[in-house]
Structure formats: structure tokens, C-alpha cells
């Protein structure tokens, strides 16, 4: 089961510890053994003043590490290596710890930790997003992270969240749920002995279903079924029109062809289903937004005659206009690039002046081609990535950001979670054509090893004019059996002070009424295993403070 998460960060008070007074919960990442040079026991206990309830979740646990109520049993370990290979003698020891979530906190709530290496205390007033606190002579590191609570406990896989805000501040969430076939757990296990009858494996796979939920007056409503079970569905979107009707859009496989559909919600019931595209060729990944007239615009990728293009349709009353193609090149339209470097995954938002802001991911020239051990004019896969931000006036003039955004974004990935560096310190992401000739025997041919790995930006601007930029990074370096574990980060800029790191999250979308709602699904290459090795799948609501990397 895939996990779906929601984070809500108070936009007006993101720097102020006093904002915790209004929170129902706050979370803190507590890392032990930041300076350890050998495996060290950190067993201990947590106590919280004022009788506050709290919960502890593991972070980077290995081996016999465990939690039992307020007690924890933790030992620092050598860093986990790629593909799960065994660390060698003298390997770097990395910090280990947990996520502590406390309910009903105030800025003066006392949190006490006892450990085998010493005891310490702190209060939420000691911390603010973007900075951490050292204890025990620098051996312990504490920083605030977004808190979370579960929205549902459905047995299926829930993923691809999308949100939209209504003019009255309500937030609508749309997502897809995959329903397993009845015997999927047994079918996924390797049979012993080898079966002679394979008829059991003819059982059909499960099916998809689209759901929606409303967040209003501080509470989540019940799920609303937008489609029936049994569909082959993909990637929903949602927007709220001028009548305050949310409209959920999705791609659906009908007779072997994916098309875009929409359905409005009136009150708590879906209205009739509307088909937006019907041409031969798959139409997928819709994105939707409300324009200044209150009408919803939907854009998607559509394949026609073997080529992919970007199409758009506009809401007209209860229906949508005919689709119009807005890309006109002879190549397939995926993620646009406008320069020699790799530029992709754009995210856009308008500010109050009508200026368009664009966040995007940048890689080096010749990415993914012309690279090898004997010739390296291009860039190997999995090399450096930078997040960029620029503005565009209605006249078409480019606008530069006054603040140095690079200083506030995460730098070169390292094993040390308490040291995030900055993107400004990153080496160039462009290729070094002499790299292959200069490398020593048995040395990797890869270049850009001292480059940041920041990717997949998402941008929104709230009603106060503050810009919020979320992105993922490979820092801190942490491997799972499936590969890289990515950490989500969030920065904010009010147009006056420099951008500052706010929190560490996961995946997102967002932007309602003066609060930032960050939506994320468990990041994984496949749908079967989560990065934290837990049961994949339920919806989680992040409240201002604890997260999972």
C-alpha cells in the first residue's frame, strides 16, 4: 500500500516558535551520535511535561534498534551502502535517532531525554524551522519537522494526490486508490516447491478508483467516491470553479485508449461524469487550475499519430470546450527545455502583481548521452541537479530574484544529516570532456561528484505574497534496498528577507487560504515496498511539524 501524506505549514508564522502555541501537534527529529567515530549505545527514554501525549517513530534504524513506549534502544552504525553491501572496516559512523511527535504543545512544553551517553532537555521555543539545536557537546542534533496523522486505513494503495483551494478557504483533495486482487499477498510470495498448476496465477489484477475529500474548519470530511471500482485510472487533478464546485479530473482507459474525464461535486455527492477527450491516442496526466473568470482550464499530454503534444480545454458552464493543441513542435512534448542544459519539471505560480514565477530542475549539457570510460563529452545518468527560479513579466521580460536562492537550497549530498550545505557550493553540473582521460586506474568515470542533487521543484504563492518552494534532495545520503532515499525540503521567500529552509518533508502540491498544504505520496520506484520498510499505504495528514524521510 502506498502512503499519502499532507503537511500544513502556517505561512504567516513559519519563522516563529510561538506559532507552536496554536498547533495541535509538533514533531522533532532527534539524532544521536552525530560525532561518533565508533558504534555507540544510546539507549534511553523520553518524557514530556504537562502530561502531553507523544509518539516515537524510527529514523535510520538498523539491526536491533527498537522502540517500546517511551523507551528506545539505539546504537549508531556504519553508513548503509548502495545495494545493501556490507560496510568495510573503518567505515563512517552515521547518526541514528527518531521522530518525536508531541500533541498539544506550547512554546514552553518541556521535553526531557535520558540516554546512556548523558541527558538533555529542550522546549519548542528553542527551535525554529530551518535551524537545528546541538546538545551534549555537539553529539546530539535536534530540528523541527512536520507532524503527521493518518487520514485513513484503507487496505489498497493510495497515491497521486492533488489539492485545490476554494475561495472560502476549504481544501479539496483528490487521489487514486488501487484495489488489490483477493489473493495478492499469497500470489506475490515465491512458491515452494515449484508449482505444476499455474491456473491460480490467472487471477486478474486489481482495479483503480478515484476519491475526493474536503478539509474545512480544521477537519477532514468523509471520502467521496468519484468513480466506481473496476477502472484502469491514472493521475487525478482537482480545481474549484467560480461557483465553488470542485471538479475532479483523471485519465481513464476505455476500450484500450486513455481519455480525460471530469466530475463535479455538489455538496457531498458527485454530479454527472463528463468526457473531455475522445480522440484515438492516449490522453494522460491532466493538470487543472481556475482562471480569473472562475472557469477551470485543464491541460494534458495527448498522443496523436505517434507523437505527444500538450492539449488544453476550458470549462464552459457544466461542460468543457473542444481540446486545443498548444504545442507545435515536431518532437514529442514531455518536459520542455529551452537551453543547451537539461531543464525540466517546471512548476509555475502567479504573484499578486500578475508576474509569473517558474521553478525548474537543471542538469548539465549532454545529459544521459556521450559518456563513458574512454570519452566523456556528456553527462552520465544520476549526476548533479540544481533547482532554479525565475520570474516573467506580462511583457515577457525576465525577472531575477533579489535573494541568492542558492544559499538557501541544500548542497552536495553527504552522510551527515545535520550539515546540509548550500547549492551555492555545488560544483558545475556541466561535463568535463577531459574526465575520462584524467581518471586513474580503477577510478570511477563519473564526473560532477561534488554537485548538488536537488530535483522535482513545486512552487506556490500564498495570499500574503510569500513564495513557497518544495523540492527533493539526495541529502543526507541514505540507501535502502531499492536505492536512494530522498528527503523533501521546503523554503520560503517573502520578497524582503532571504529565503530560509523551513522543513524536511516528502512529496506535495498545494496552496490554500494563507496556509500551505503539502501533499505527498510515499516515494518508491515500484508500488510494493516503502522506503521506511513499513506497510505501504494509508493517507497521512502532516500538521506543522514531523515528517518521515
MOWOHU-V407447 format. One line per field, one symbol per residue. burial: # if it has 16 or more other ideal C-beta (glycine too) atoms within 10 Angstrom, else .. A space follows every 50 residues. Layout:
burial: ???
//
This chain:
burial: #########.#.###.#.##..#.############...#.###.#.#.. .#.########...#.#....#.#######............######## ###.###.#.#.###.#..#.###..####.##.##..###########. ##.#.###########...###########.................... .....##########....#..##.##...#.#########...###### ##.....########....#...#.##...########.#....###### ###....######.#....#..#...#.....#.......#######.#. ......########.##...#....#####..#######.#......... #.#.##.###########.####..#..####..##..#......###.. ############...#############.#.#.###########....## ############..##########.....###...##############
//
